[in-house]
Amino acid sequence: MSEMVTKYQLFIESLSDEEKARLAAADEPTKQLVGGMIANDTEFARLLIPPAPSDEVQQDISEDAKRKALTVHEIIAKKSSNEQLKLFAPYPTEFTRTHPFFPMSTKEMAKRPHIEDMIIADHSWGTLKYTGPKLSIYDEDALMVLLATINSDTTTRGGEIYSGSLSELAKRKGISKPGQNHLNDLYSSYKRMNSASFELNIGEKRKGGGKKDKGGTSTVNNIISNVTYDRKKGDISIAVNPYFKEMYCKDRVTWLDVLMRIRINSPIAKALFKFIMSHRDDRWDGPVKLVASTINMDLDLPMNKIRERLKNAIKELVENGVLLPVSSIAGDQITLIRVPRKPLSGGKTIA
């Protein structure tokens, strides 16, 4: 009898009758997640068993999302040793450095390629991958507005659903008088994010720093789980996947980020804004090519074109009070110096 089979049997025997019944009633992906975790940590495996069914289905889903997100964060903290799972408003820091949102022209947005398993984060605790349509910086604006609205408004239900006017979301995105074309574009953004998924793979690296152990666990979440659009009334209901929100966005969305970002016009400047705001220190120095790669610029462009576009982005961020005028590009090196963030009560800062 294999060691894995023995561990599984011992784990099942340690469960109460109620826990066994809940595990037996779970869907297949959950059973696989529990089974994969048994070899690493039976305590965490027990936490992954779904709660007993309830009439309040949405509440159950929300509570299950919170529980699984907490478990995943604990596992990552345990595996990462001195590494930190850093979050920022409104995404994980990984999303501000490498992410599935690209500066795209109107022509490029008309025909989007499909991206498969794009690595967003690669750490000792595992990897974070993106699969789905190529998303633009303007799609990201739509997501940020939605998350900030859900976090701050009373128009939401359960903390994950926006139900109201699509035109209102367009206005919050910076379009003062949205026409039908704007509403169609915004609806298309949310529809795309319904098919956009993130896969979190948790597994330890082999001793000596080889490939990650294939015996880890994987969790897949899409960004938006449901969109219902009443074209006649102009109302829309958008449900953010509670597992995505709990795992990546909880308490991390502020209107301060969104209001600043919608004042920025250039897609490259928007991406650069997100990059510099993700850093703890106000100053960042490094290679131009590294920044260009991080914010998904086209690296096939000549370096003089890349420098020119980044200089224009820096200029716009200076004009909007994000960067100090001393921010510059010299040769192949870039220096970004952020305007110091103002302190709030409790020692927090704002952009």
ABEGO torsion letter per residue (X at the ends): XBAAAAAAAAAAAABBAAAAAAAAABBAAAAAAAAAAAAABAAAAAAABBBBBBABAAAAAAAAAAAAAAAAAAAAAAAAEABBBBBBOABBAAAAABBABBBBBAAAAABBBBBBGBBABBBAAEBBBBBEBBBBAAAAAAAAAAAAAAAABAABBGGABBBEBAAAAAAAAGBABBBAAAAAAAAAAAAAAAABBBBBBBBBBBBGGBBBBAABBBBBBBABABBBBBAAAGBBBBBBBAAAAAAAABGABBAAAAAAAAABABAAAAAAAAAAAABABABBBEBAAAAAAAAGBBAABBAAAAAAAAAAAAAAAAAAGABBAABBBBEABBBBBBBBBBBBBGGBBBX
